[in-house]
């Protein structure tokens, strides 16, 4: 979504900032979310648990030793 520069300045937002958008009484209301809401811990906590299950393919390479200059 393209946001005019004066609106970004008003929100104290920048390209890549996270905002919430909702409709209130027929008006679109845009608010900058706090920077604290996008921590790794909060993203992991709200992720579906099935995304953390390792597949058979994951398990195949998980315990392998490095073969080049990876580390």
C-alpha positions as CSV (number, residue, x, y, z in Angstrom):
1,X,0.0,0.0,0.0
2,X,1.4,3.4,-0.9
3,X,1.2,5.9,1.9
4,X,1.8,9.6,1.3
5,X,5.0,11.0,2.9
6,X,3.1,13.5,5.2
7,X,1.1,10.5,6.6
8,X,4.3,8.6,7.2
9,X,5.8,11.6,9.0
10,X,2.7,12.1,11.1
11,X,2.8,8.4,12.2
12,X,6.6,8.6,12.7
13,X,6.8,5.6,10.4
14,X,9.1,4.7,7.6
15,X,9.2,2.2,4.7
16,X,8.9,-1.3,6.3
17,X,7.1,-0.1,9.5
18,X,4.3,-2.3,10.7
19,X,0.9,-0.6,10.9
20,X,-2.6,-1.8,11.9
21,X,-5.5,-0.7,9.7
22,X,-9.1,-0.9,10.7
23,X,-12.5,0.5,9.6
24,X,-14.1,2.8,12.2
25,X,-17.5,4.5,11.4
26,X,-16.7,4.2,7.7
27,X,-13.2,5.6,7.9
28,X,-10.0,3.7,7.5
29,X,-7.8,4.2,10.5
30,X,-4.1,3.5,10.3
31,X,-1.9,3.2,13.4
32,X,1.8,2.5,13.7
33,X,2.3,-0.6,15.9
34,X,4.8,-0.5,18.6
35,X,8.3,-1.8,17.6
36,X,8.1,-4.2,20.6
37,X,5.3,-6.2,19.0
38,X,7.6,-7.7,16.3
39,X,10.2,-9.4,18.4
40,X,11.4,-12.9,17.6
41,X,9.9,-14.2,20.8
42,X,6.4,-12.8,19.9
43,X,6.6,-14.1,16.4
44,X,7.5,-17.6,17.6
45,X,4.8,-17.5,20.3
46,X,2.1,-16.7,17.8
47,X,3.3,-19.1,15.1
48,X,1.3,-22.3,14.5
49,X,3.0,-25.2,16.4
50,X,2.8,-27.5,13.3
51,X,5.4,-25.2,11.7
52,X,8.0,-26.4,14.2
53,X,7.6,-30.1,13.4
54,X,10.7,-31.4,11.7
55,X,10.1,-33.4,8.5
56,X,12.0,-36.6,7.6
57,X,14.1,-34.5,5.2
58,X,14.9,-32.0,8.0
59,X,16.0,-34.9,10.3
60,X,18.3,-36.3,7.6
61,X,20.5,-33.3,7.4
62,X,20.1,-32.0,11.0
63,X,22.8,-34.1,12.5
64,X,25.3,-34.0,9.6
65,X,28.8,-32.6,10.0
66,X,29.9,-29.6,7.9
67,X,31.4,-30.6,4.5
68,X,32.9,-27.3,3.5
69,X,33.5,-23.8,4.9
70,X,30.0,-23.4,6.4
71,X,31.3,-22.8,9.9
